[in-house]
Amino acid sequence: MKRNLFILSLISIVSKLICIEVGGHITQNTTWSPDNNPYIITSFLYVDAGATLSILPGTQIRCTGADRNNIYNFMWSGNNQPLSKMIIAYGVINAVGSSENPITFDKYQTGANYRWGGIYMAHNAPTSTFEFCEFRNTFFCDYVPGEWSLAAVVFENGSINIRSCTFENNRNAIGSGSLQSDILLYECKFISINDNYPPPFGLTGFLGIGAASEPVPEEYYLVTIANCYFTGNAVFATFGNYTDALFLFNFVSDFTNLREQDYRTDSGSVCSYGNISYNGSKGWGCSSATASDTVFARRNVMVKPENANPGNSPLILGASGFGTNYVSDNYLSGCVQVKTTMSNATTSYIYNNTIENNHGSAVLEFENSNSEYHGGQVRCFNNLIRYTGDSYSRVVTSRYTSPYIYNNDFLNFSSLQWSLGGCDEVFTNNIIECTQWSSGGASQEHHPILINNCLSMPLLDPWSLLDGGGNIVTDPMFADTLNADYSLSANSPCIDAGAYRPDLPEFDIRYHRRVSPGTINGPRTVDIGAYEYSSVYIGGINGYVYDSVSALPVDCVKIEILGKLPEFSDTLGCFQYPSGAGNYTVKASRWDYQDLIIPNVVVTLGEDTILNIPLVRTNVANDDNTQSPEPTDFGLANYPNPFNPTTTISFIAPQAGTTKLSVFNIKGQRVKMLYNGLLSKGHHSIVWNGLDERGTAVSSGVYFVRVEMNGISQTHKMILMK
């Protein structure tokens, strides 16, 4: 017995010897290493001005916490510190871990209800850096009596570097009310699973970032959130004064109480590109803060299975604000909806989206938020929208606005429209399959008007008042509906049956040319529907961006042509830019690379000009910031596209050589290696049957096929629609 007590005492002594208790003030440069794991913070830890705390990979920091159910455990009492402890930096914290050996910040106690106070960067502190760090189980804490720090990392100094960090079960993840520079959150994970806190705190949150109202900055600060992962029941993001937000290639999964409005702001703009939402009720979108703003929600993917949690609340692709909004090239499937909320003179362009909807209400919802104001305009065109459920369905709901809706395919719906507040929608050149024209809101004074549409049933009384002329009641005759090809067949009655509109873009849903026979000053016609028959691709730029030293692909590179919306390189370093024919100057830029200007990029009608773009890190000397384009065109394509379940992929090998042909999903994961070996010069085609490496059928969605040959590659987007 005595021997056992001696052993336990020895273990207790040894355990204290192999850890370090810390607290008080760090007054000089200090390094923490994993040799002394774990560091246990037993009282408030201050990094004083002029001092730097460097934390090496693999270091573990455990902070004394307190029971979250009593908020007084996190507040000062007279001169006594809160029971929960925290880190306060007036100097610098450089915590740079690695993917193999992250740095861990967590509570010391094991109790489920214990939380610690987080890290607070004071107003005048220099910029700190956190890479490959893990932050868990923080609440709030008073850094001084009566002043709260409300996140795992609060940077009131206005700037911070955060990369590849994980935030799990924190009251808030990252916060600042004093933003003073553009910031980037890159490759971070944000997780909140059934985490809750007592009043007045309520819901947990991920991002809460804004600038101080004084002094007013000359320009809004840009917050870029790129390649991050979000899941759980937290508020996604809120942004304050003078703050614009850009969401790039993020993945959001299983949110339970959110919609796209949660990250809108009345103080700055929001753009989204290439993001994915799966399940939940979270959406992507764009918001324009002022009349001069141009914003976009483009190339996002949103999938919500029917009757998935939470209930039947749809994933929403949204647009709102005061300026010009572009919602295009998105793919939506399941319980989904597109919604615009306009104010003042907002113009929203909704085009080239593919939507497979099983939601029981309207797929498109257009609203003017000020019922007394009749300005602003929604223009909805070149969209393919199919109802795939088995209950009541409606194409569009309009509230206090009169959208122009033209050259779309609306298939398998119960009702075309419902309106409130004196709406006069104009439907032109659409293919419309529905069983009734209006489910409410139409009157002699205010009603939609249908002009040159292809209808599934006639406009008989009382709906004859909707007939604006030129409508035909017939089968549109699609090319191959069994394989989800809704382009027009050669004998379709929709060919050259539409009315030309002066605001009609030069392209259809595939970015093929809109052919408008006729004279400039005389009558001209186009095809009815989202597709133009037997037309050619408008031409564009297909490219690959890579690091000039490592030759690895570079994602999130902004590709710009003056006067056009930007595109961005994906996780494979690839981008596609349907620019149209012309001679362009292309700019490529990313936060940690030197800008590159590529002049005289010639694009020919019907073809893609291929650019391989090497970028140089900002810390590498390079006097030459211009480059001649490197054109190499494999002519990579697939038909049909969209497809179900089989498609033929074709390309031209400019010379003989070793060739790889691979299919990737939208997360950049390889799904199937279709070919790996020698190929001769010339044209080649390979059939993909929609199966992965294990022989399992893949799900509906966006996929990329990539051909690599002799150090050159090209990527092409495919859509599988089941």
NUFIZA-154613 format. One line per 10 residues: number of its first residue (from 1); their letters; for each residue z, y, x negated of C-alpha. Coordinates in pm, whole numbers. Each point is the difference from the previous one (the first is absolute). Layout:
BEGIN
NUM = a = Z/Y/X | ... $
***
This chain:
BEGIN
1 = mkrnlfilsl = 0/0/0 | 100/243/-276 | -316/-94/-186 | -213/82/308 | 169/337/37 | -65/68/-369 | -369/-85/40 | -33/226/306 | 168/283/-186 | -233/-52/-296 $
11 = isivsklici = -306/5/227 | 122/326/156 | 45/158/-343 | -340/-120/-124 | -179/123/315 | 138/347/-59 | -104/-14/-365 | -364/-77/85 | -41/291/242 | 50/375/-42 $
21 = evgghitqnt = 182/224/246 | -150/349/4 | 75/330/167 | 62/364/-81 | -241/207/-211 | -287/-104/-230 | -18/298/-236 | -251/-124/-257 | -308/-220/-11 | 103/-352/99 $
31 = twspdnnpyi = -179/-333/32 | 101/-285/230 | -134/-347/-81 | 21/-345/161 | 222/-113/-288 | 292/160/185 | -85/-117/354 | 126/87/248 | 92/369/-19 | 263/59/270 $
41 = itsflyvdag = 35/358/127 | 362/47/102 | 3/379/47 | -264/270/44 | -241/-19/-294 | -143/333/-120 | -298/36/-235 | 68/347/-135 | -262/267/-65 | -169/-53/-336 $
51 = atlsilpgtq = 79/-373/-4 | -241/-290/65 | 108/-339/132 | -261/-259/-104 | 21/-339/177 | -183/-296/-154 | -182/-282/184 | 226/-264/152 | 308/222/22 | 225/-51/303 $
61 = irctgadrnn = 200/289/147 | 263/-74/265 | 166/290/176 | 331/-10/186 | -71/19/372 | 189/30/327 | -19/-128/358 | -293/177/171 | 169/-18/342 | 238/279/-102 $
71 = iynfmwsgnn = -200/307/-104 | 316/163/-142 | -20/-256/-282 | -302/201/-122 | 148/351/26 | 236/202/-219 | 359/34/112 | 148/307/-162 | -43/-51/-375 | -42/-375/36 $
81 = qplskmiiay = -339/-162/-49 | -144/-217/279 | 88/-369/-22 | -372/-63/-48 | -134/114/-338 | -336/140/-110 | -202/135/-294 | -58/375/-32 | -255/126/-254 | -11/352/-142 $
91 = gvinavgsse = -185/-148/-297 | -268/-271/-15 | -3/-366/103 | -282/-207/-148 | 24/-346/155 | -312/-190/-104 | 9/-373/64 | -282/-253/10 | -141/-237/259 | 173/-292/-176 $
101 = npitfdkyqt = 328/187/-61 | 63/265/265 | 298/234/-9 | 240/-64/290 | 215/258/181 | 228/-158/262 | 353/-2/144 | 278/-170/-193 | 175/-170/293 | -154/-302/171 $
111 = ganyrwggiy = 106/88/357 | -292/40/241 | 122/338/129 | 54/160/-340 | -227/283/-114 | -6/240/-296 | -108/362/-22 | -333/-8/-187 | -140/233/-268 | -12/377/39 $
121 = mahnaptstf = -208/230/-225 | 147/351/7 | -216/309/59 | -47/105/-362 | -31/-347/-149 | -317/-90/-196 | -237/-265/136 | 131/-357/-8 | -204/-321/-10 | 54/-330/180 $
131 = efcefrntff = -240/-291/-58 | 53/-364/96 | 342/76/145 | 172/-160/298 | 223/208/229 | 207/-181/259 | 279/66/251 | 50/376/-13 | 136/218/281 | 71/373/-33 $
141 = cdyvpgewsl = 263/171/-214 | 145/347/-59 | -105/100/-351 | 234/301/41 | 237/62/293 | -202/61/316 | -346/-55/-155 | -174/-329/75 | -241/-205/-205 | -191/-206/255 $
151 = aavvfengsi = -219/-250/-189 | -3/-258/-274 | -179/259/-214 | 27/370/85 | -184/245/-226 | 104/352/92 | -149/117/-331 | -339/-26/173 | -185/-248/-222 | 29/-369/-88 $
161 = nirsctfenn = -196/-292/-142 | 30/-323/203 | -221/-304/-61 | 24/-369/88 | 351/24/148 | 162/-199/280 | 221/161/266 | 181/-252/219 | 251/62/281 | 82/362/-77 $
171 = rnaigsgslq = 94/259/261 | -290/200/-145 | -215/-88/-299 | -128/327/-151 | 76/356/102 | -36/364/-101 | 16/332/180 | -108/201/-304 | -338/-137/-106 | -150/210/-281 $
181 = sdillyeckf = -304/-201/-111 | -247/-264/111 | 158/-346/-17 | -123/-357/5 | 166/-316/130 | -202/-293/-135 | 35/-377/45 | 346/22/156 | 157/-232/257 | 206/131/291 $
191 = isindnyppp = 197/-258/199 | 249/48/282 | 90/-313/196 | 250/40/285 | 182/270/-195 | 209/240/212 | 256/274/-44 | 260/168/221 | -58/334/178 | -112/263/-74 $
201 = fgltgflgig = -240/-176/-238 | -177/-242/234 | -334/-135/-122 | -66/-68/-364 | -286/174/-178 | -234/-41/-292 | -134/342/-100 | 131/347/83 | -171/261/-219 | -59/372/39 $
211 = aasepvpeey = -6/328/-187 | 253/282/27 | -101/275/244 | 58/264/-268 | -173/96/-217 | -323/-82/182 | -230/-198/-236 | -357/116/-58 | -132/-342/103 | 142/-295/188 $
221 = ylvtiancyf = 137/-279/-218 | -180/-333/25 | 205/-319/47 | -218/-303/-79 | 127/-341/111 | -228/-265/-149 | 1/-382/-14 | 346/-20/155 | 145/-261/234 | 216/83/303 $
231 = tgnavfatfg = 176/-232/242 | 296/13/233 | 167/225/254 | 17/331/-188 | -164/335/74 | -315/-12/-209 | -25/353/-136 | 83/357/92 | -137/300/-186 | 126/355/10 $
241 = nytdalflfn = -121/347/-88 | -307/55/-219 | -65/-369/-52 | -328/-188/38 | -4/-381/4 | -266/-248/-110 | 45/-373/72 | -226/-226/-210 | -33/-379/20 | 353/-64/130 $
251 = fvsdftnlre = 106/-307/196 | 233/35/298 | 133/-312/170 | 209/-69/310 | 138/342/79 | 207/-14/316 | 56/353/129 | -266/228/-140 | -329/160/83 | -246/212/-191 $
261 = qdyrtdsgsv = 168/322/118 | 304/-78/-216 | -170/118/-316 | -184/298/141 | 115/344/-94 | -36/349/144 | 27/140/-351 | -266/-185/-196 | -298/-232/32 | -11/-380/-3 $
271 = csygnisyng = -291/-221/-113 | -26/-378/-17 | -255/-223/-170 | -27/-375/-55 | 342/-86/144 | 94/-315/189 | 241/-39/292 | 88/-342/131 | 204/-54/316 | 280/236/108 $
281 = skgwgcssat = -85/334/159 | -82/201/-308 | -334/169/-38 | -204/209/-239 | -165/329/66 | -57/358/-105 | 146/337/89 | -137/347/-73 | 265/269/-39 | -224/309/20 $
291 = asdtvfarrn = -341/89/143 | -148/-4/-352 | 120/-356/-78 | -241/-292/-22 | 179/-337/13 | -101/-364/37 | 116/-345/108 | -261/-230/-151 | -52/-364/-97 | 339/-108/133 $
301 = vmvkpenanp = 62/-345/146 | 242/-59/287 | 61/-346/145 | 251/-90/269 | -19/-340/169 | 24/-4/378 | 358/5/133 | 139/37/-352 | 330/179/-50 | 95/261/102 $
311 = gnsplilgas = -129/-90/342 | -338/138/95 | 29/338/-174 | -328/56/-185 | -70/87/-359 | -139/354/20 | -268/162/-213 | 76/368/52 | -137/348/-59 | 172/327/81 $
321 = gfgtnyvsdn = 44/359/-107 | -186/329/-13 | -300/-55/-229 | -281/-252/-50 | 85/-371/11 | -221/-291/-106 | 87/-351/124 | -263/-239/-130 | -82/-344/-144 | 326/-155/119 $
331 = ylsgcvqvkt = 43/-357/121 | 244/-68/286 | 77/-335/160 | 236/-116/275 | 248/227/174 | -140/327/-136 | -94/350/111 | -170/317/-131 | 177/319/105 | -71/369/-62 $
341 = tmsnattsyi = 228/287/88 | -169/338/-33 | 128/354/-12 | -186/330/-15 | -349/-51/-146 | 42/-351/-137 | -317/-200/-52 | 40/-374/-41 | -290/-220/-110 | 56/-368/86 $
351 = ynntiennhg = -284/-214/-130 | -114/-325/-163 | 316/-187/99 | 6/-366/103 | 266/-87/259 | 75/-339/154 | 263/80/261 | 216/-213/229 | 240/280/105 | 28/43/375 $
361 = savlefensn = -38/379/10 | -256/246/-138 | -144/-68/-345 | -85/369/-46 | 249/267/104 | -100/366/-37 | 241/280/84 | 25/376/-34 | 372/63/-47 | -28/347/160 $
371 = seyhggqvrc = -115/-40/359 | -70/375/28 | -244/0/-291 | -351/-139/26 | -123/34/-357 | -32/-279/-249 | -236/-291/16 | -4/-375/-51 | -326/-155/-116 | 1/-380/20 $
381 = fnnlirytgd = -313/-183/-123 | -136/-308/-181 | 299/-219/92 | -6/-370/93 | 287/-65/243 | 47/-340/168 | 270/-113/238 | 108/-354/-91 | 293/-51/242 | 17/-136/352 $
391 = sysrvvtsry = 171/278/198 | -87/350/121 | -155/220/-267 | -127/359/-27 | -224/168/-255 | 131/358/2 | 277/215/145 | -46/380/-16 | 273/258/58 | -96/368/18 $
401 = tspyiynndf = -302/-48/-223 | -368/-83/43 | -123/-213/-290 | -361/-66/-97 | -44/-377/-19 | -336/-121/-124 | -183/-293/-165 | 286/-247/31 | 19/-363/115 | 278/-54/261 $
411 = lnfsslqwsl = 0/-369/88 | 187/-216/253 | 223/267/161 | 141/29/352 | -27/379/28 | -181/274/-188 | 239/294/35 | 303/168/153 | 74/371/-27 | 264/261/70 $
421 = ggcdevftnn = -30/377/6 | -360/84/88 | -190/-200/-263 | -378/-3/-26 | -85/-273/-248 | -362/-46/-108 | -119/-356/-66 | -341/-14/-168 | -197/-289/-155 | 281/-254/36 $
431 = iiectqwssg = -23/-369/82 | 268/-39/268 | 117/-331/143 | 268/50/266 | 72/-98/360 | 93/348/132 | -82/351/-117 | 323/187/62 | 358/-102/67 | 112/351/96 $
441 = gasqehhpil = -37/370/-67 | -366/40/94 | -85/255/271 | -292/209/120 | 118/288/-219 | 93/-192/-314 | -146/-334/-98 | -173/-173/-287 | -377/13/-21 | -211/-290/-128 $
451 = innclsmpll = -334/76/-169 | -242/-256/-146 | 250/-286/-19 | -66/-372/31 | 228/-117/283 | 118/-338/120 | -10/110/367 | -160/287/196 | 162/334/85 | 17/-43/376 $
461 = dpwslldggg = 186/234/239 | 256/143/-49 | -70/-25/-373 | -353/135/31 | 151/341/-74 | 48/-126/-359 | -373/-57/-49 | -147/257/-238 | -334/-177/-19 | -175/-237/-236 $
471 = nivtdpmfad = 247/-287/46 | -131/-355/7 | 168/-305/152 | -96/-301/-209 | 103/-245/-267 | 5/188/-335 | -116/-318/-176 | 202/-21/-319 | -125/-185/-306 | 260/-278/-23 $
481 = tlnadyslsa = 328/36/192 | 112/-352/-94 | 21/119/-359 | 138/342/97 | -327/178/-79 | -27/281/256 | -305/165/-147 | -300/18/235 | -254/-280/26 | -371/73/-40 $
491 = nspcidagay = -61/8/378 | 312/198/97 | -58/259/276 | 241/232/-188 | -253/72/-276 | -124/362/20 | 169/36/342 | 273/247/-101 | 5/377/17 | -1/189/-331 $
501 = rpdlpefdir = 308/217/-57 | 3/286/-252 | 347/-112/-120 | -110/-360/-54 | 63/-105/-360 | -280/-136/-216 | 159/-348/-9 | 108/-280/233 | 310/-225/-24 | -145/-179/-307 $
511 = yhrrvspgti = -101/328/-166 | -362/-77/79 | -227/289/94 | -15/124/355 | -372/1/72 | -97/274/243 | -368/-26/97 | -161/316/135 | -71/351/-115 | 258/244/-130 $
521 = ngprtvdiga = -44/242/287 | -90/-259/261 | 184/-295/156 | 152/-248/-244 | 168/-332/62 | 239/-237/-179 | 122/-349/81 | 282/-47/248 | 317/-141/-151 | 177/-8/-335 $
531 = yeyssvyigg = -292/-165/-185 | -346/135/-73 | -266/-271/8 | -206/-77/-311 | 134/293/-199 | 72/29/-369 | 328/71/-181 | 42/374/-60 | 71/-64/-367 | 317/44/-197 $
541 = ingyvydsvs = 205/-70/-309 | 164/-333/-74 | 234/8/-296 | 262/-157/-221 | 273/201/-176 | 175/-140/-306 | 230/99/-285 | -206/93/-305 | 238/-183/-237 | 121/-308/187 $
551 = alpvdcvkie = -315/-38/216 | 231/-83/293 | -84/136/347 | 165/325/108 | 99/47/364 | 65/312/208 | -262/202/-192 | -127/288/212 | -380/14/8 | -129/338/118 $
561 = ilgklpefsd = -332/157/88 | 8/367/94 | -14/51/376 | 73/-364/88 | 314/-199/72 | 141/-179/-308 | 7/-374/-58 | 257/-191/-211 | -26/-305/-224 | 179/-310/131 $
571 = tlgcfqypsg = 222/-256/-173 | -308/-148/-169 | -109/340/-129 | -293/6/243 | -117/270/237 | -290/50/240 | -130/347/86 | -267/25/274 | -112/344/-111 | -360/5/120 $
581 = agnytvkasr = -300/71/-223 | 27/289/-243 | 96/116/-348 | 377/26/-40 | 271/97/-242 | 282/-254/27 | 359/65/-104 | 247/-284/-71 | 371/83/-29 | 342/-165/2 $
591 = wdyqdliipn = 344/134/-83 | 31/-172/-341 | -364/19/-115 | -224/280/-117 | -240/130/263 | -356/-120/-53 | -307/189/120 | -323/-199/43 | -301/228/62 | -347/-85/128 $
601 = vvvtlgedti = 85/-313/195 | -321/-69/192 | 30/-192/327 | -313/-140/164 | -43/-78/369 | 70/-365/67 | 174/-69/-330 | 338/16/-172 | 22/168/-338 | 250/-196/-209 $
611 = lniplvrtnv = 250/191/-215 | 229/-164/-254 | 259/267/-75 | 231/-25/-305 | 309/222/20 | 211/123/-293 | 379/28/25 | 135/354/-6 | 189/-71/-323 | -322/-97/-185 $
621 = anddntqspe = -211/269/-165 | -347/32/150 | -212/311/-32 | -284/-138/210 | 92/11/368 | -352/-56/128 | -196/-320/11 | -347/-117/83 | -1/-255/280 | -48/-366/-85 $
631 = ptdfglanyp = -222/-133/278 | -12/-375/54 | -79/-128/347 | 45/-364/100 | -99/88/357 | 308/-191/117 | -3/-45/380 | 85/-245/275 | -151/-80/338 | 115/4/268 $
641 = npfnptttis = 276/255/-47 | 232/-13/193 | -21/-380/11 | 168/-304/157 | 59/-236/-172 | -295/-28/-241 | -188/263/-198 | -272/-9/-267 | 77/201/-314 | -300/109/-205 $
651 = fiapqagttk = -47/185/-330 | -253/52/-278 | 86/-100/-358 | -176/253/-231 | 3/-259/-279 | 122/-355/-63 | 367/-46/-81 | 340/-132/98 | 80/111/354 | 312/-1/218 $
661 = lsvfnikgqr = -16/53/375 | 342/30/166 | 146/100/336 | 322/207/10 | 222/108/287 | 95/363/55 | 314/-42/-215 | -216/-89/-300 | 90/-371/7 | -282/-242/-68 $
671 = vkmlynglls = -79/-211/307 | -292/-208/-125 | -201/-42/-319 | -352/-53/130 | -177/-42/-334 | 91/-4/-369 | -275/-95/-241 | -344/85/-140 | -263/160/221 | -361/86/-70 $
681 = kghhsivwng = -149/345/42 | -106/81/354 | 114/-24/362 | 286/-232/100 | 181/-73/327 | 318/-195/72 | 154/-82/340 | 371/57/59 | 139/-198/294 | 320/204/39 $
691 = ldergtavss = 220/-260/-172 | 243/62/-286 | 53/-211/-313 | 204/-253/202 | -265/-38/265 | 201/198/258 | -177/248/227 | 100/358/-83 | 102/246/270 | -193/297/138 $
701 = gvyfvrvemn = -2/305/-222 | -161/180/-292 | -108/-198/-307 | -176/97/-322 | -260/-205/-186 | -32/78/-370 | -275/-99/-244 | 70/17/-376 | -270/-50/-261 | -28/98/-366 $
711 = gisqthkmil = 293/243/21 | -133/174/312 | 139/-43/351 | -71/111/355 | 210/-38/314 | -107/-1/364 | 212/15/318 | -32/-267/273 | 168/-18/341 | 89/-331/163 $
721 = mk = 35/39/379 | 112/-307/196 $
***
